[in-house]
């Protein structure tokens, strides 16, 4: 199951926070964060209309996102902005 909500949001946040707090480990952690986010967003998000996405969850590796959205997924935009603004995710 891929979820940006209570099933995995803390893990994604901690990888980003570790990359920011440990400059010596930044390249490895930044790469790991980008891989995680790319995979999670590609599996658990879909398009509402041109330029607008929704974040749901994916139950299986090859299935598309469902319309179910957990409440903690609301923190995703802030986490993505922090990753981008800090240079961890380009």
C-alpha positions in Angstrom: 0.0 0.0 0.0 1.4 3.4 -0.9 -0.1 6.3 1.0 0.8 9.9 1.7 -1.4 9.8 4.9 -1.0 8.1 8.2 0.4 5.0 6.7 3.8 6.6 5.7 3.8 10.3 6.0 6.2 10.3 9.0 8.7 8.2 7.2 8.8 10.6 4.2 9.1 13.6 6.6 11.9 12.1 8.6 14.0 11.3 5.5 13.7 15.0 4.5 14.5 16.2 8.0 17.5 14.0 8.3 18.8 15.3 4.9 18.4 18.9 6.2 20.0 18.2 9.7 23.0 16.1 8.5 24.8 18.0 5.8 27.5 15.2 5.5 24.8 12.7 4.6 22.8 15.1 2.4 23.6 13.6 -1.0 22.6 10.1 0.0 19.5 11.2 2.0 18.5 13.7 -0.7 18.6 11.0 -3.4 16.6 8.7 -1.2 14.0 11.4 -0.5 13.7 12.2 -4.2 13.2 8.5 -5.1 10.6 8.0 -2.3 8.6 11.1 -3.3 8.8 10.3 -7.1 7.5 6.8 -6.4 4.9 7.7 -3.9 3.5 10.6 -5.9 3.4 8.7 -9.1 1.6 5.8 -7.5 -0.8 7.7 -5.3 -1.7 10.8 -7.2 -3.9 11.4 -10.3 -5.1 14.3 -12.3 -8.4 16.1 -11.6 -8.0 18.5 -14.5 -5.2 20.2 -16.3 -2.6 21.4 -13.7 -4.6 20.0 -10.7 -3.7 16.8 -9.0 -5.3 14.8 -6.1 -3.5 12.6 -3.7 -5.1 9.3 -2.8 -3.6 5.9 -2.0 -2.7 2.9 -4.0 -3.4 -0.6 -2.7 -1.2 -2.6 -5.1 2.0 -1.9 -6.9 0.4 -1.8 -10.3 -2.9 -0.2 -9.5 -3.7 3.5 -9.9 -4.6 5.8 -7.1 -8.0 5.5 -5.3 -10.1 8.5 -4.4 -9.6 7.7 -0.7 -7.4 10.5 0.9 -6.2 10.2 4.5 -6.3 13.4 6.5 -2.6 13.6 7.1 -1.9 13.8 3.4 -2.8 17.5 3.8 0.8 18.1 5.0 2.2 16.8 1.7 2.3 20.3 -0.1 4.3 21.8 2.8 6.8 18.9 2.8 7.3 19.1 -1.0 7.8 22.9 -0.7 10.3 22.5 2.1 12.2 19.8 0.1 12.2 22.0 -3.0 13.0 25.3 -1.3 15.9 23.8 0.7 17.5 22.3 -2.4 16.9 18.6 -1.3 14.5 18.1 -4.2 15.1 20.0 -7.4 
